[in-house]
Amino acid sequence: MTNLNKIAIINMEGVSKRYLPDTLALYDVHLHITKGEFVFLTGPSGSGKTTLLRLLFCAEKPSVGEIWLDGMALSSITPSQLPYLRRKIGVVFQDFKLLERHSVFENVALSLEVTGLTGGHIEKRVKQIIERVGLGDKIKRFPPQLSEGERQRVAIARAVANRPQIILADEPTGNLDRPRAKEVLSILEELNAEGTTIICATHDERLYERGYKRTLRLYDGILNSP
């Protein structure tokens, strides 16, 4: 590995992803993201943004190429190592993926129960992060009782509850109006300021129009990386 690889938390070298019978979702992607960066991944629907994030989360495997996460080659990950690797990564989905019959508290707590924390530590951490995203007064409510913006904030709280090194956000503002989108971006920026690496996949130009963060563009699976 090069010196660049040693200081980067994410490396993709010559990564392609093909779906049968003949769909090429990503082609020859080379990507290096340094610890603590905030990167926007843009491009139209179907350009490969979600596929790239799924490869980083090990929900998919590349057809060609190699991916390193914090120095570890993902091709060498065993099934028993996968849960530990995923604890380094928080994922924010566009469709939230909240459990509707569980309260806000329970949705966030579930992400911590697999980490070995005891009940008291879980309760303290969950309350802290729910307050952090501005939902302290709705901790006992259920997802159907929340607005879309509030549900997205619950999804962010769940993703960051175990203090991951990396957050992958897949169209986190796709269903939100401008004020709610700004709220979500503000939360991600605060987490990034504390050292969390953020990769935000979006086609929402409102998020990256200010141009002060690195913006990567995908078109038909080809990455334009400045």
C-alpha positions in Angstrom: 0.0 0.0 0.0 1.1 3.6 -0.7 1.7 6.3 1.9 -1.7 7.7 0.8 -3.3 4.4 1.7 -1.8 4.5 5.1 -3.3 7.9 6.1 -6.7 7.3 4.4 -9.5 5.6 6.3 -11.2 4.4 3.0 -9.4 3.2 -0.1 -10.9 1.8 -3.3 -8.5 0.6 -6.0 -9.9 -0.4 -9.4 -13.3 -1.3 -8.0 -16.0 -2.4 -10.4 -19.4 -3.9 -9.7 -21.5 -5.9 -12.2 -25.0 -7.2 -11.7 -26.2 -10.1 -13.8 -27.0 -10.3 -16.6 -25.2 -7.2 -18.0 -25.6 -4.2 -15.7 -22.3 -2.4 -14.8 -23.1 -0.4 -11.7 -19.5 0.8 -11.0 -16.5 0.9 -13.3 -12.8 1.1 -12.2 -13.3 3.3 -9.2 -10.3 4.7 -7.4 -11.1 6.6 -4.2 -9.2 7.7 -1.2 -10.9 9.4 1.8 -8.9 10.7 4.7 -9.9 10.3 8.3 -12.1 13.2 9.4 -13.1 14.2 5.8 -16.7 15.2 4.9 -17.3 14.1 1.3 -20.4 14.5 -0.9 -21.0 11.8 -3.4 -23.3 13.2 -6.1 -24.9 12.0 -9.4 -28.3 11.3 -10.8 -30.5 8.4 -9.6 -29.0 5.1 -10.9 -25.5 6.5 -11.2 -24.0 4.0 -8.6 -24.1 6.0 -5.4 -26.0 3.5 -3.3 -23.9 0.6 -4.8 -20.7 2.3 -3.7 -22.0 2.8 -0.1 -23.2 -0.8 0.0 -19.7 -2.0 -1.0 -18.2 0.0 1.9 -20.7 -1.4 4.3 -20.0 -5.0 3.1 -23.6 -5.5 2.0 -22.1 -6.2 -1.5 -18.8 -7.4 -2.7 -17.0 -5.9 -5.7 -16.7 -7.9 -8.9 -13.2 -6.6 -9.4 -10.8 -4.6 -7.3 -10.1 -4.1 -3.6 -11.4 -2.0 -0.8 -9.6 -1.1 2.4 -11.3 0.2 5.4 -9.1 1.6 8.2 -6.2 -0.4 6.7 -8.1 -3.7 6.5 -8.7 -5.3 3.1 -12.4 -6.1 2.9 -11.8 -9.2 0.7 -10.1 -10.8 3.7 -12.9 -10.2 6.2 -14.4 -13.4 7.7 -18.1 -13.7 8.7 -17.1 -13.6 12.3 -15.1 -10.3 11.8 -17.9 -8.6 9.9 -20.0 -7.4 13.0 -16.8 -5.8 14.5 -16.0 -4.0 11.2 -19.6 -2.7 10.9 -19.3 -1.2 14.4 -16.9 1.3 12.8 -19.6 2.4 10.4 -23.0 4.1 11.0 -25.5 4.0 8.1 -28.3 6.6 7.5 -30.9 5.3 5.0 -33.2 7.5 3.0 -36.2 5.4 4.0 -35.1 5.5 7.7 -35.6 1.7 8.3 -37.1 2.4 11.7 -39.1 -0.2 13.6 -42.5 1.3 13.8 -43.6 -0.7 16.9 -40.6 0.5 18.9 -40.3 3.9 20.5 -37.6 6.4 19.6 -35.6 5.2 22.6 -35.9 1.6 21.6 -34.9 2.2 18.0 -31.7 3.9 19.1 -31.0 1.4 21.9 -31.2 -1.6 19.6 -28.0 -0.4 17.8 -26.1 -0.5 21.1 -27.4 -3.8 22.5 -25.1 -5.8 20.2 -22.0 -3.9 21.5 -21.9 -5.5 25.0 -22.9 -2.3 26.9 -24.9 -2.8 30.0 -28.5 -1.5 30.4 -27.4 1.6 32.4 -24.7 2.6 30.0 -27.1 2.1 27.1 -29.8 4.2 28.7 -27.4 7.1 29.4 -25.9 7.0 25.8 -29.3 6.8 24.2 -30.7 9.8 26.1 -27.5 11.8 25.3 -27.7 11.2 21.5 -31.5 11.7 21.3 -31.1 15.1 23.1 -28.2 15.8 20.7 -30.6 15.5 17.7 -33.3 17.6 19.4 -35.8 14.9 20.2 -35.5 14.7 23.9 -39.2 15.5 24.3 -40.2 12.7 21.9 -38.1 9.9 23.3 -41.2 7.8 24.1 -43.0 8.4 20.8 -43.2 5.9 17.9 -42.1 6.6 14.3 -45.7 7.0 13.0 -46.1 9.8 15.4 -43.2 11.7 14.1 -42.6 14.0 11.0 -40.3 12.9 8.3 -37.6 15.2 9.5 -37.9 13.8 13.0 -37.7 10.2 11.8 -34.6 11.1 9.9 -33.1 12.5 13.0 -33.9 9.3 14.8 -32.1 7.4 12.0 -29.1 9.6 12.5 -29.2 9.1 16.3 -29.2 5.3 15.7 -26.4 5.5 13.3 -24.1 7.4 15.6 -25.1 5.9 18.9 -22.0 3.6 19.1 -19.7 6.4 18.0 -18.6 5.0 14.6 -15.5 6.3 12.8 -17.5 6.6 9.6 -21.0 7.6 8.7 -22.5 6.6 5.4 -25.5 8.7 4.6 -27.6 7.6 1.6 -29.8 10.5 0.4 -30.4 11.6 4.0 -32.5 14.6 2.9 -34.3 13.1 -0.1 -37.7 13.3 1.5 -37.2 16.6 3.4 -38.0 20.3 2.7 -35.3 22.8 2.8 -35.4 23.7 6.6 -35.4 20.1 7.6 -32.6 19.3 5.1 -30.5 22.1 6.7 -31.1 20.6 10.1 -29.9 17.2 9.0 -26.8 18.6 7.3 -26.1 20.7 10.5 -26.1 17.5 12.6 -23.7 15.7 10.2 -21.4 18.7 10.1 -21.3 18.8 13.9 -20.3 15.1 14.0 -17.7 15.7 11.4 -16.2 18.6 13.4 -15.7 16.0 16.2 -13.6 13.8 13.9 -16.2 11.5 12.3 -15.6 10.8 8.6 -18.8 11.5 6.6 -19.7 10.3 3.2 -23.1 11.8 2.1 -24.6 10.4 -1.1 -27.1 12.9 -2.6 -28.5 14.4 -5.7 -29.7 17.4 -3.6 -27.6 20.3 -4.9 -28.8 22.4 -1.9 -26.4 20.4 0.3 -23.2 20.9 -1.6 -23.8 24.1 -3.5 -21.6 26.1 -1.2 -18.7 24.2 -2.5 -16.5 24.1 0.6 -16.4 20.3 0.9 -15.0 17.8 -1.5 -17.6 16.7 -4.0 -17.3 13.5 -6.0 -19.5 12.9 -9.0 -20.7 9.6 -10.3 -22.2 9.2 -13.9 -23.1 5.8 -15.2 -20.9 4.1 -12.6 -17.8 6.2 -13.4 -16.3 8.3 -10.6 -15.0 11.8 -11.4 -12.7 12.4 -8.4 -11.0 15.8 -8.3 
